[in-house]
Amino acid sequence: MNLFINDMHIVLKPQTEDVNASDFEIILDLKESIIKYNNLRGVILIQNAQEKDVRELLQLTLEHKFEQIKRIELRVSNFKVVKRMVKGSFKILKAAGGLVKRKNSEELLLMYRLGKWDFPKGKLDAGEKFRAAALREVEEECNVKVRIREKIGTTWHNYTMGRTQILKKTRWFAMDCLDESKMKPQKSESIEELAWMQDPQIEASLQNSYESIRCVYQDYKESLSK
């Protein structure tokens, strides 16, 4: 489960999954130590986390920004129970979006909205499926025609609406652009600009974005190499 709480990346995985120690700068086992979050830096693995540990981390990250932490991965033995607890702590909204590849090019379509670079996405309508919503939202926001390929992954990011904590579940899909002849940003959705970009311009632009969007792009790049 890829969580982004207060723009910090928290990964929840079952304790049974294999671990590659070289992926982490700090490894803690809660059977042997306690967590001192202010001392943590970089990419961290926490083994044998329990529901109370995950709950504590969620509360801390909602209240504080830990600028020195890039990502925390927690391995939990009761994964389904913990995932249910996390989802129960927020109001869940569902969304879908796409990384659109330009015809005969390696460029992807990015949009500039609310001061950040982003990929097109939006909330599901009542009764709508994720793939249908992704297609509709991309075509509405960018006024292009696209075809969906494979699913890239799912992100869960939080934001506040009034006094309610929202957790938005977004499924991301790789897409091909079929027609860009009438492409224009949907101004009613505060989209100021659309741009075709490729690496390294995408990487540079996404420095002014959200951690969840940067991670989706990395997952997309990894999918290309498989």
LINVEN-V450525 format. One record per pair of residues at least 24 apart in sequence whose ideal C-beta (glycine too) atoms are under 7 Angstrom apart, sorted by the first residue. I is the first residue (numbers start at 0). J is the second residue. If there is no record, write none. Layout:
BEGIN
[[I:J] [I:J]]
END
This chain:
BEGIN
[[0:82] [0:155] [1:152] [1:153] [1:154] [1:155] [1:214] [2:85] [2:155] [3:154] [3:155] [3:156] [3:210] [3:211] [4:57] [4:60] [4:61] [4:157] [5:60] [5:61] [5:64] [6:209] [6:210] [7:60] [7:65] [7:68] [7:210] [8:70] [8:210] [8:214] [9:56] [9:71] [9:73] [10:70] [10:72] [11:53] [11:73] [11:75] [11:78] [11:81] [11:82] [12:72] [12:74] [13:74] [13:75] [13:78] [14:47] [14:74] [14:75] [14:76] [16:74] [18:44] [36:65] [39:67] [39:68] [40:67] [40:68] [41:69] [42:69] [42:70] [43:68] [43:71] [44:72] [45:71] [45:73] [46:74] [47:74] [48:73] [48:74] [48:75] [50:77] [50:80] [50:81] [50:84] [53:81] [53:85] [54:84] [57:85] [57:88] [86:166] [89:157] [89:164] [89:165] [89:166] [90:163] [90:164] [90:165] [91:166] [91:168] [92:122] [92:165] [92:167] [93:122] [93:123] [93:168] [94:120] [94:121] [94:122] [94:123] [94:167] [94:168] [94:169] [95:120] [95:123] [95:129] [95:132] [95:133] [95:136] [95:169] [95:170] [96:120] [96:133] [96:136] [96:137] [96:169] [96:171] [97:133] [97:137] [97:145] [97:171] [97:172] [97:174] [98:151] [98:171] [98:173] [98:174] [98:219] [99:137] [99:145] [99:174] [99:176] [100:174] [100:175] [100:176] [101:176] [101:195] [102:176] [105:197] [106:195] [106:196] [106:197] [107:196] [107:197] [107:201] [108:141] [108:176] [108:193] [108:195] [109:194] [109:196] [109:201] [109:204] [110:140] [110:141] [110:184] [110:190] [110:192] [110:193] [111:191] [111:192] [112:189] [112:190] [112:191] [113:189] [115:207] [115:208] [115:209] [116:204] [116:205] [116:207] [116:208] [117:208] [117:212] [118:212] [118:215] [120:169] [129:170] [130:172] [133:170] [133:172] [137:174] [139:185] [140:185] [140:188] [140:190] [141:182] [141:193] [142:181] [142:182] [142:183] [143:176] [143:178] [143:179] [143:182] [144:177] [144:178] [145:174] [145:175] [145:176] [145:177] [146:174] [146:175] [146:177] [147:172] [147:174] [148:172] [148:173] [148:174] [148:175] [149:173] [151:215] [151:218] [151:219] [151:222] [152:215] [152:218] [154:211] [154:214] [154:215] [156:211] [171:215] [173:219] [173:222]]
END
